Amino acid sequence: MKSQSSQSDGTRRRGSQERTDRPPITDAVQVQLQAARSQLLVYAKDLKQMLEKEEQKTQQLKQAHAQLLTYAKDLKVSLDAEQQKNSELEQSYTDTMLRLARASRYKDEETGAHIERLSHYAKTMALNIGWDADRAQGLFAIAPMHDVGKIGVPDAVLGKQGPLTDEEWETIKQHPLLGASLLDGSASPLLEMAKEVALTHHERWDGSGYPCGLQGKQIPITGRIVMLCDLYDALRSRRPYKPAFSHVKAIDIMLNGNERTKPTHFDPCLLEVFREMHHQFDEIYSTVTDTEDPLNQKS
């Protein structure tokens, strides 16, 4: 026991001796340590202020974001209301033009005979050349307006049973211009299409049409479609100068020509599509009656 105690005392004396041997911390080192602590406190204070500023900015951004969301919501409400108003105005104007087109039926036997079927022909052709359903439906909606300009042609000319004089024929040829004038002035894409069709549905691919003598792709595709559809139904319908032709005779005239109608009158691409799907036109002619009202057509 005495031996262990002596050993322990010796260990303590060595530890004490080692601590005594360490060099003392000088005043210069104390000053440096104090300066370092002071600098760290400054850094800590600056960092805290920086974090507080960042937090303030974050709150401001959140408030700005919330305000923008409110503005966006209010803007959407206003935009929806404006679009609804424009849609109602467009529908009102479209209805007015369709009523004018319906009125022209009572002035012109030709218009009354085919105006309902024309919408179906045009939509069917548009779908067959790859138009999407919405665009084709737009053409369906405005096709009845193609002859709306006939409302401005004198009854004595429009309803004349015998041959027209040169002067009367020139009067008839003004109806596309009259129709386009009636449909002018709207920002609606639908009514712009209607104006386009009214103006160009008597133009011919070879440039022999009227009123502007347009040729080829100078004629809008809408006008080229309606022109072909219009001619098919005219051939199928009775006129003062001709009987109603059968479907077989009508497609023969369109594809091969006669003294009045030439294949060069039509867009060759549309004519090739017609060659492949003409039976659909025959089905439309057989199923859509003259008693239908274009104002009530939906598809």
C-alpha positions as semicolon CSV with decimal commas, in nm:
position;residue;x (nm);y (nm);z (nm)
1;M;0,000;0,000;0,000
2;K;0,282;0,237;0,085
3;S;0,450;0,159;-0,244
4;Q;0,130;0,244;-0,446
5;S;0,088;0,573;-0,260
6;S;0,444;0,675;-0,332
7;Q;0,394;0,597;-0,700
8;S;0,077;0,811;-0,715
9;D;0,251;1,101;-0,546
10;G;0,526;1,080;-0,800
11;T;0,279;1,097;-1,090
12;R;0,115;1,407;-0,944
13;R;0,451;1,576;-0,900
14;R;0,542;1,510;-1,265
15;G;0,205;1,651;-1,389
16;S;0,249;1,958;-1,178
17;Q;0,602;1,998;-1,305
18;E;0,479;1,977;-1,671
19;R;0,219;2,247;-1,612
20;T;0,478;2,464;-1,451
21;D;0,705;2,416;-1,754
22;R;0,445;2,564;-2,006
23;P;0,525;2,919;-2,119
24;P;0,292;3,184;-1,977
25;I;0,040;3,368;-2,209
26;T;0,191;3,705;-2,283
27;D;0,009;4,035;-2,285
28;A;0,047;4,054;-2,665
29;V;-0,127;3,723;-2,708
30;Q;-0,401;3,833;-2,472
31;V;-0,448;4,144;-2,681
32;Q;-0,468;3,938;-3,001
33;L;-0,722;3,700;-2,849
34;Q;-0,932;3,990;-2,729
35;A;-0,916;4,152;-3,072
36;A;-1,019;3,825;-3,237
37;R;-1,316;3,790;-3,000
38;S;-1,416;4,147;-3,072
39;Q;-1,395;4,088;-3,448
40;L;-1,603;3,773;-3,420
41;L;-1,867;3,968;-3,228
42;V;-1,870;4,229;-3,506
43;Y;-1,904;3,956;-3,769
44;A;-2,184;3,794;-3,572
45;K;-2,364;4,127;-3,542
46;D;-2,324;4,197;-3,916
47;L;-2,444;3,846;-4,001
48;K;-2,748;3,891;-3,782
49;Q;-2,829;4,224;-3,950
50;M;-2,783;4,063;-4,292
51;L;-3,015;3,778;-4,203
52;E;-3,274;4,023;-4,072
53;K;-3,256;4,220;-4,398
54;E;-3,292;3,901;-4,603
55;E;-3,592;3,800;-4,396
56;Q;-3,741;4,144;-4,454
57;K;-3,684;4,108;-4,829
58;T;-3,842;3,762;-4,823
59;Q;-4,151;3,900;-4,651
60;Q;-4,170;4,183;-4,904
61;L;-4,144;3,934;-5,192
62;K;-4,418;3,719;-5,038
63;Q;-4,640;4,026;-5,007
64;A;-4,565;4,129;-5,365
65;H;-4,640;3,776;-5,487
66;A;-4,970;3,774;-5,301
67;Q;-5,057;4,111;-5,451
68;L;-4,970;3,987;-5,801
69;L;-5,194;3,685;-5,749
70;T;-5,475;3,919;-5,652
71;Y;-5,412;4,134;-5,960
72;A;-5,401;3,822;-6,180
73;K;-5,731;3,702;-6,038
74;D;-5,894;4,042;-6,093
75;L;-5,750;4,059;-6,446
76;K;-5,887;3,713;-6,528
77;V;-6,231;3,813;-6,405
78;S;-6,219;4,128;-6,620
79;L;-6,087;3,934;-6,920
80;D;-6,355;3,667;-6,887
81;A;-6,622;3,935;-6,869
82;E;-6,480;4,109;-7,178
83;Q;-6,460;3,781;-7,369
84;Q;-6,818;3,701;-7,274
85;K;-6,926;4,044;-7,395
86;N;-6,735;4,001;-7,723
87;S;-6,879;3,654;-7,769
88;E;-7,231;3,785;-7,720
89;L;-7,168;4,069;-7,967
90;E;-7,022;3,826;-8,220
91;Q;-7,317;3,591;-8,180
92;S;-7,560;3,879;-8,218
93;Y;-7,388;4,001;-8,534
94;T;-7,366;3,646;-8,671
95;D;-7,736;3,595;-8,607
96;T;-7,811;3,920;-8,789
97;M;-7,609;3,811;-9,091
98;L;-7,772;3,468;-9,093
99;R;-8,115;3,633;-9,086
100;L;-8,010;3,843;-9,382
101;A;-7,897;3,524;-9,554
102;R;-8,233;3,367;-9,476
103;A;-8,407;3,675;-9,612
104;S;-8,212;3,634;-9,936
105;R;-8,369;3,290;-9,974
106;Y;-8,703;3,455;-10,035
107;K;-8,550;3,674;-10,305
108;D;-8,360;3,402;-10,487
109;E;-8,477;3,050;-10,560
110;E;-8,119;2,932;-10,606
111;T;-8,015;3,047;-10,260
112;G;-8,320;2,892;-10,100
113;A;-8,249;2,558;-10,270
114;H;-7,898;2,502;-10,140
115;I;-7,812;2,727;-9,846
116;E;-7,872;2,456;-9,583
117;R;-7,678;2,185;-9,764
118;L;-7,383;2,411;-9,837
119;S;-7,280;2,416;-9,471
120;H;-7,267;2,037;-9,462
121;Y;-7,078;2,009;-9,790
122;A;-6,820;2,266;-9,678
123;K;-6,763;2,107;-9,338
124;T;-6,730;1,760;-9,491
125;M;-6,479;1,882;-9,749
126;A;-6,280;2,070;-9,484
127;L;-6,253;1,760;-9,266
128;N;-6,147;1,550;-9,565
129;I;-5,856;1,784;-9,641
130;G;-5,733;1,768;-9,282
131;W;-5,888;2,063;-9,103
132;D;-5,944;2,019;-8,731
133;A;-6,301;1,992;-8,608
134;D;-6,322;2,346;-8,465
135;R;-6,201;2,512;-8,785
136;A;-6,434;2,297;-8,997
137;Q;-6,724;2,387;-8,766
138;G;-6,642;2,754;-8,817
139;L;-6,675;2,710;-9,193
140;F;-7,002;2,526;-9,136
141;A;-7,131;2,821;-8,933
142;I;-7,049;3,093;-9,185
143;A;-7,114;2,912;-9,515
144;P;-7,482;3,022;-9,522
145;M;-7,362;3,383;-9,546
146;H;-7,184;3,328;-9,879
147;D;-7,467;3,485;-10,082
148;V;-7,578;3,743;-9,826
149;G;-7,490;4,016;-10,078
150;K;-7,785;3,912;-10,294
151;I;-8,003;4,100;-10,046
152;G;-7,880;4,413;-10,227
153;V;-7,954;4,290;-10,582
154;P;-8,283;4,416;-10,730
155;D;-8,561;4,156;-10,733
156;A;-8,628;4,220;-11,101
157;V;-8,275;4,106;-11,180
158;L;-8,242;3,830;-10,926
159;G;-8,575;3,669;-11,011
160;K;-8,563;3,715;-11,388
161;Q;-8,664;3,395;-11,568
162;G;-8,513;3,473;-11,907
163;P;-8,155;3,548;-12,010
164;L;-7,987;3,840;-11,838
165;T;-7,865;4,142;-12,027
166;D;-7,500;4,241;-11,996
167;E;-7,599;4,517;-11,759
168;E;-7,805;4,279;-11,544
169;W;-7,523;4,029;-11,536
170;E;-7,286;4,298;-11,415
171;T;-7,536;4,380;-11,141
172;I;-7,545;4,014;-11,033
173;K;-7,165;4,004;-11,024
174;Q;-7,165;4,279;-10,762
175;H;-7,322;4,060;-10,493
176;P;-6,988;3,924;-10,359
177;L;-6,872;4,282;-10,305
178;L;-7,201;4,373;-10,139
179;G;-7,178;4,070;-9,911
180;A;-6,820;4,145;-9,811
181;S;-6,922;4,503;-9,736
182;L;-7,204;4,384;-9,508
183;L;-6,964;4,159;-9,319
184;D;-6,680;4,410;-9,297
185;G;-6,570;4,588;-8,982
186;S;-6,569;4,306;-8,728
187;A;-6,265;4,186;-8,531
188;S;-6,421;3,840;-8,507
189;P;-6,215;3,568;-8,685
190;L;-6,542;3,391;-8,764
191;L;-6,695;3,691;-8,936
192;E;-6,365;3,765;-9,110
193;M;-6,391;3,415;-9,258
194;A;-6,751;3,487;-9,359
195;K;-6,639;3,806;-9,535
196;E;-6,364;3,612;-9,713
197;V;-6,612;3,352;-9,838
198;A;-6,872;3,609;-9,942
199;L;-6,610;3,793;-10,149
200;T;-6,439;3,495;-10,317
201;H;-6,689;3,212;-10,361
202;H;-6,731;3,295;-10,733
203;E;-6,358;3,316;-10,808
204;R;-6,211;3,032;-11,017
205;W;-5,875;2,860;-11,001
206;D;-5,797;2,951;-11,364
207;G;-5,873;3,320;-11,304
208;S;-6,200;3,328;-11,500
209;G;-6,422;3,402;-11,199
210;Y;-6,552;3,724;-11,045
211;P;-6,554;3,986;-10,896
212;C;-6,172;4,024;-10,886
213;G;-6,049;3,761;-11,131
214;L;-5,827;3,600;-10,867
215;Q;-5,626;3,298;-10,972
216;G;-5,488;2,989;-10,796
217;K;-5,386;3,039;-10,436
218;Q;-5,471;3,408;-10,455
219;I;-5,816;3,273;-10,370
220;P;-5,845;3,186;-9,998
221;I;-5,896;2,816;-9,929
222;T;-6,233;2,896;-9,770
223;G;-6,353;3,053;-10,095
224;R;-6,219;2,760;-10,300
225;I;-6,404;2,510;-10,081
226;V;-6,736;2,695;-10,087
227;M;-6,708;2,757;-10,463
228;L;-6,680;2,382;-10,531
229;C;-6,962;2,297;-10,290
230;D;-7,182;2,575;-10,430
231;L;-7,135;2,450;-10,786
232;Y;-7,213;2,088;-10,696
233;D;-7,545;2,182;-10,538
234;A;-7,630;2,415;-10,826
235;L;-7,585;2,124;-11,065
236;R;-7,808;1,902;-10,851
237;S;-8,081;2,167;-10,827
238;R;-8,339;2,281;-11,080
239;R;-8,282;2,623;-11,232
240;P;-8,479;2,830;-11,485
241;Y;-8,215;2,742;-11,744
242;K;-8,168;2,371;-11,656
243;P;-8,326;2,068;-11,489
244;A;-8,189;1,910;-11,172
245;F;-7,904;1,675;-11,257
246;S;-7,837;1,339;-11,096
247;H;-7,533;1,288;-10,877
248;V;-7,364;1,085;-11,150
249;K;-7,412;1,361;-11,408
250;A;-7,307;1,634;-11,163
251;I;-6,975;1,467;-11,077
252;D;-6,911;1,393;-11,447
253;I;-6,951;1,763;-11,529
254;M;-6,725;1,869;-11,244
255;L;-6,453;1,613;-11,317
256;N;-6,467;1,624;-11,696
257;G;-6,639;1,954;-11,779
258;N;-6,911;2,074;-12,016
259;E;-6,985;2,399;-12,202
260;R;-7,032;2,598;-11,877
261;T;-6,815;2,423;-11,619
262;K;-6,450;2,322;-11,655
263;P;-6,227;2,120;-11,420
264;T;-5,981;2,411;-11,439
265;H;-6,233;2,621;-11,245
266;F;-6,154;2,424;-10,926
267;D;-5,853;2,391;-10,701
268;P;-5,701;2,067;-10,841
269;C;-5,623;1,935;-10,493
270;L;-5,982;1,990;-10,380
271;L;-6,111;1,830;-10,699
272;E;-5,903;1,518;-10,631
273;V;-6,040;1,499;-10,278
274;F;-6,392;1,542;-10,420
275;R;-6,324;1,256;-10,662
276;E;-6,257;1,028;-10,365
277;M;-6,541;1,138;-10,135
278;H;-6,817;1,265;-10,368
279;H;-7,055;0,999;-10,235
280;Q;-7,068;1,198;-9,909
281;F;-7,202;1,497;-10,103
282;D;-7,470;1,272;-10,252
283;E;-7,569;1,157;-9,902
284;I;-7,596;1,517;-9,784
285;Y;-7,808;1,615;-10,085
286;S;-8,040;1,320;-10,017
287;T;-8,079;1,374;-9,643
288;V;-8,071;1,752;-9,585
289;T;-8,399;1,906;-9,691
290;D;-8,475;2,259;-9,803
291;T;-8,698;2,315;-9,500
292;E;-8,405;2,327;-9,256
293;D;-8,313;2,667;-9,123
294;P;-7,944;2,759;-9,105
295;L;-8,012;2,944;-8,781
296;N;-8,102;2,611;-8,622
297;Q;-7,818;2,400;-8,764
298;K;-7,573;2,275;-8,502
299;S;-7,340;2,029;-8,673
